[in-house]
Amino acid sequence: MPELATRSDARCIEPDEEFLRALYERHGSVLLRFATRLLGGDWHRAEDVLQEAAIRAWQHAAQLGPTADALRPWLFHVVRNLVIDGYRGRQARPPEDQVPDVTHLPVADGVDHALTKRVVVDAMRDLAPLQREVLLHVYYLGRSVNQTARALGVPPGTVKSRTHYAMRALRSGLNSRGLTAA
C-alpha cells in the first residue's frame, strides 16, 4: 500500500491505520461517553460498542472520511443501534446469573456408599451370631426362607422369626448410629 504519512520515528502508517487513528482522535472520547451513558455507566461494554462502531466505520472508509462532517452523526447512530441490539439480545436469551452454582451440586463419589456400608457392617457385628447368619442367607445370598431353612438345618418358622428379630435389632443399631431407615 502507498505510504500516507511518515512519523518522526520513520514508521509508515497504512491508510487503514490512519483512518482508525483519526477516527479515535476526533470522535473516540465523545462516542465513548455517549455509549457509557446509554449503557448505564458500564465502561467496559461501552468500549466494546465503540470498538464495533470503529470497525463498521472502517468497513465504510471509502464512503466516509475521518474528517467528514457526516461521520460523527453516522457514528452516533451506529453506537445507539449497537446498544439497542445488545439490549434486545440480552432480553431474548435467559439471564446468565440464573445458572445453578455447580460447586454445591452433589457428586456421586462413592463416599456416602462406603460410609453407609461401614455403619451397616458395624451394626451387623452387634447382632447375635444366629441373627447375623440368617440375614446373610436371606438378604446377602438372596435365598428364600425354605432354602435358608435347609442350609441352616432349622424349620422355616425359625428362619422367619430370626429374620424378624434380626431386622428389628439391626434397625435399632442403625438408629443408634444416626442412620435412619427410609
Helices and strands as residue ranges (DSSP letters): E 5-6, E 12-13, H 15-23, I 24-28, H 29-38, H 43-59, H 71-92, G 96-98, G 102-104, H 111-125, H 129-135, I 136-140, H 145-152, H 156-176
